[in-house]
Amino acid sequence: MIAKIIKDGNRTSEKERITEEKYEEFLSSSILHLEKKRYEFSYIQSDISFSLKYDEFAGDKPYMLEADAASEEEKEFFSPDEFPAELTEVTGDTRYYGYRVAS
């Protein structure tokens, strides 16, 4: 299970392993359901190593790419315009928060 939390003023993910039984329980009790495949890989841009998470959602949902770096300063150097595919910046756009993507 992945929960989004605020830690030291930064939004981060907290991961917890759950059993198949607990997963089925959550699934059956959820109002909204979202399926996705996540790919994680490293990408170097401007001599900075970024950790990228690429999500493919089931159905006609958007594809999402999240870029992270070792520090907030380094994260600011990621340039969507220099990425080898077209990207649209959606940071802070609540339409792309998980619960809104699911609806």
Backbone bond lengths (Angstrom), bond angles and torsions (degrees), N, CA, C in turn:
res aa  C-N    CA-C-N  psi(-1)  N-CA   C-N-CA  omega(-1)  CA-C   N-CA-C  phi
1 M - - - 1.433 - - 1.521 107.07 -
2 I 1.316 116.75 140.47 1.449 121.90 179.73 1.521 108.00 -119.61
3 A 1.315 115.29 125.95 1.462 121.23 176.98 1.516 107.83 -117.90
4 K 1.316 116.53 137.92 1.456 121.36 175.66 1.527 107.17 -89.16
5 I 1.344 116.15 127.71 1.460 121.13 -179.21 1.525 109.48 -133.97
6 I 1.332 115.84 163.19 1.460 121.59 173.96 1.523 106.61 -102.77
7 K 1.344 116.01 122.10 1.462 121.73 -179.36 1.523 107.84 -130.65
8 D 1.319 116.16 122.71 1.470 121.62 -177.73 1.530 111.54 54.10
9 G 1.332 116.02 36.89 1.459 120.64 178.32 1.509 115.40 80.85
10 N 1.339 117.79 0.79 1.461 121.95 -179.63 1.523 110.67 -115.26
11 R 1.334 116.21 141.35 1.459 121.12 176.12 1.518 108.17 -78.07
12 T 1.332 116.61 128.10 1.463 120.88 -178.24 1.528 109.44 -142.64
13 S 1.316 115.98 171.05 1.463 121.49 179.03 1.519 109.58 -104.03
14 E 1.307 115.11 138.50 1.459 121.38 173.55 1.527 106.22 -114.66
15 K 1.332 116.67 121.08 1.462 121.24 -175.01 1.521 110.17 -106.84
16 E 1.325 115.09 139.08 1.464 121.83 178.32 1.530 108.15 -139.19
17 R 1.321 116.46 129.51 1.473 120.04 176.76 1.519 108.67 -72.94
18 I 1.342 115.32 138.07 1.458 120.18 176.05 1.522 108.52 -127.78
19 T 1.305 116.09 160.03 1.460 121.26 179.69 1.527 109.57 -78.22
20 E 1.311 115.91 162.90 1.462 121.16 175.49 1.526 109.93 -59.45
21 E 1.327 116.09 -37.75 1.471 120.94 179.17 1.536 110.94 -62.37
22 K 1.316 117.16 -44.45 1.462 121.54 179.54 1.532 110.00 -66.33
23 Y 1.336 116.75 -38.35 1.459 120.92 176.93 1.533 110.50 -60.03
24 E 1.327 116.36 -47.91 1.463 120.58 179.80 1.529 111.05 -62.10
25 E 1.323 116.23 -37.21 1.467 120.75 177.58 1.534 110.49 -63.44
26 F 1.327 116.96 -47.08 1.464 120.39 177.40 1.521 111.12 -61.77
27 L 1.320 116.44 -43.54 1.455 121.54 -178.29 1.523 111.80 -60.72
28 S 1.319 116.25 -45.74 1.466 119.79 -177.53 1.527 112.83 -70.85
29 S 1.329 117.32 -23.33 1.463 119.38 -177.98 1.532 112.89 -98.12
30 S 1.332 117.70 -2.18 1.466 119.06 -176.67 1.523 111.33 -82.78
31 I 1.307 114.43 146.69 1.465 120.94 176.40 1.518 109.29 -85.82
32 L 1.329 115.78 -43.55 1.454 121.53 178.22 1.517 109.05 -109.10
33 H 1.300 115.95 144.44 1.464 120.85 -178.28 1.522 108.29 -135.56
34 L 1.321 116.32 133.35 1.452 121.33 -179.15 1.522 108.82 -134.83
35 E 1.329 116.29 125.45 1.466 120.28 177.21 1.509 108.82 -109.00
36 K 1.340 115.03 138.21 1.456 119.23 177.74 1.518 109.47 -151.53
37 K 1.337 114.09 157.13 1.459 121.60 170.32 1.521 105.90 -107.85
38 R 1.331 116.92 134.83 1.466 120.94 179.05 1.515 109.63 -115.31
39 Y 1.318 114.79 132.77 1.457 122.66 174.76 1.530 107.00 -116.47
40 E 1.311 116.84 134.07 1.460 120.89 179.09 1.519 109.11 -120.91
41 F 1.342 116.36 134.13 1.452 120.37 -179.38 1.528 109.80 -156.44
42 S 1.322 115.77 165.03 1.461 121.93 178.17 1.522 109.32 -96.28
43 Y 1.311 115.53 149.31 1.470 122.12 -179.72 1.522 107.29 -144.93
44 I 1.316 117.00 131.23 1.467 120.76 -179.82 1.520 109.22 -106.61
45 Q 1.320 113.93 128.54 1.463 121.33 178.87 1.533 106.79 -140.60
46 S 1.293 117.67 129.75 1.472 122.33 -179.21 1.527 111.81 54.11
47 D 1.326 116.33 40.52 1.469 123.66 179.74 1.525 114.19 62.94
48 I 1.331 117.62 18.71 1.466 122.32 176.99 1.524 107.92 -115.39
49 S 1.325 116.17 132.17 1.459 121.13 178.55 1.531 109.10 -87.29
50 F 1.334 115.13 121.53 1.457 121.55 178.77 1.525 108.94 -108.58
51 S 1.308 115.73 142.10 1.458 122.44 173.21 1.525 106.36 -95.45
52 L 1.339 116.50 116.78 1.463 120.61 -177.20 1.518 110.63 -107.71
53 K 1.318 115.17 140.47 1.464 122.95 174.51 1.515 106.64 -122.00
54 Y 1.320 115.45 120.04 1.465 122.24 -177.32 1.520 108.39 -113.17
55 D 1.325 116.47 121.05 1.467 121.97 -178.08 1.517 110.94 -110.06
56 E 1.340 115.82 130.27 1.465 122.64 171.72 1.520 106.37 -110.31
57 F 1.319 116.17 117.98 1.461 121.26 -179.23 1.524 110.51 -91.67
58 A 1.320 116.25 148.62 1.462 121.71 177.06 1.533 108.98 -68.27
59 G 1.307 116.33 150.16 1.458 120.65 178.31 1.517 111.42 78.94
60 D 1.318 115.75 -146.25 1.465 120.22 -175.18 1.527 112.65 -101.12
61 K 1.305 116.85 26.25 1.462 121.50 -179.18 1.522 110.17 -75.26
62 P 1.328 117.88 162.33 1.470 119.97 -178.66 1.530 112.34 -72.87
63 Y 1.316 114.80 162.46 1.458 121.49 170.73 1.525 106.20 -91.01
64 M 1.330 116.83 142.69 1.458 120.25 -177.91 1.521 109.60 -126.21
65 L 1.325 115.86 141.45 1.455 122.52 175.78 1.524 107.30 -128.35
66 E 1.322 115.36 124.40 1.461 121.07 179.26 1.523 108.11 -113.69
67 A 1.325 116.10 127.17 1.465 121.50 -179.95 1.520 109.42 -108.10
68 D 1.321 115.93 131.86 1.459 121.40 178.30 1.525 108.30 -132.33
69 A 1.317 116.29 156.32 1.461 121.69 179.37 1.522 108.88 -138.79
70 A 1.309 115.99 174.60 1.467 121.48 -177.13 1.530 112.33 -62.95
71 S 1.325 117.64 -28.23 1.461 120.64 -179.97 1.523 109.61 -140.69
72 E 1.327 115.36 163.25 1.467 120.02 176.62 1.532 110.41 -63.67
73 E 1.333 117.08 -35.98 1.470 120.87 177.88 1.521 110.80 -60.23
74 E 1.353 116.08 -47.83 1.466 119.45 -179.81 1.519 111.17 -65.95
75 K 1.325 117.34 -36.73 1.469 120.96 -179.51 1.530 110.84 -58.68
76 E 1.332 116.96 -34.07 1.467 121.66 -179.72 1.528 112.64 -64.65
77 F 1.333 117.39 -19.22 1.469 121.01 -177.94 1.532 113.15 -85.09
78 F 1.345 118.06 -6.17 1.465 119.15 177.36 1.522 108.75 -68.00
79 S 1.329 116.21 127.76 1.461 121.07 -179.33 1.532 109.85 -115.50
80 P 1.333 117.37 109.97 1.470 119.54 177.44 1.530 112.78 -57.04
81 D 1.341 117.23 -31.12 1.464 121.28 -179.02 1.527 112.61 -67.45
82 E 1.334 117.00 -24.96 1.465 121.10 -179.66 1.526 112.55 -92.02
83 F 1.326 118.17 -4.38 1.461 121.27 178.90 1.525 108.94 -73.52
84 P 1.353 118.55 145.60 1.472 120.55 -175.07 1.532 115.75 -71.92
85 A 1.331 118.06 4.62 1.467 121.55 174.25 1.530 107.46 -134.64
86 E 1.319 116.58 156.99 1.462 120.18 -179.05 1.527 110.10 -70.11
87 L 1.329 116.36 129.69 1.461 122.32 179.26 1.520 109.92 -125.30
88 T 1.321 116.10 149.29 1.458 122.50 173.07 1.522 107.67 -117.97
89 E 1.320 117.71 126.63 1.457 122.33 -179.32 1.529 109.57 -72.32
90 V 1.338 116.93 125.14 1.466 121.29 179.54 1.533 112.48 -126.95
91 T 1.342 116.76 10.41 1.459 120.07 179.03 1.522 109.74 -55.34
92 G 1.329 116.01 128.59 1.457 121.19 179.17 1.519 114.28 83.12
93 D 1.323 118.20 -6.51 1.467 122.06 179.07 1.524 107.86 -85.00
94 T 1.321 116.83 107.98 1.471 121.03 -173.82 1.523 113.31 -63.72
95 R 1.332 118.57 -15.59 1.466 119.77 176.85 1.527 111.50 -63.88
96 Y 1.334 116.97 -18.84 1.460 121.39 -177.01 1.523 112.93 -106.93
97 Y 1.316 117.90 10.94 1.465 120.78 172.75 1.521 107.25 -72.47
98 G 1.325 117.26 148.67 1.467 122.17 -173.28 1.515 115.42 -48.59
99 Y 1.345 116.99 -47.19 1.462 118.40 -176.59 1.519 111.96 -68.44
100 R 1.330 117.89 -26.62 1.469 119.76 178.57 1.533 111.36 -80.61
101 V 1.318 117.62 -34.62 1.461 121.37 176.78 1.520 109.21 -63.83
102 A 1.331 116.91 -34.70 1.472 121.02 -177.79 1.509 112.26 -71.42
103 S 1.328 118.25 -24.72 1.480 119.44 -175.86 1.501 112.47 -87.54
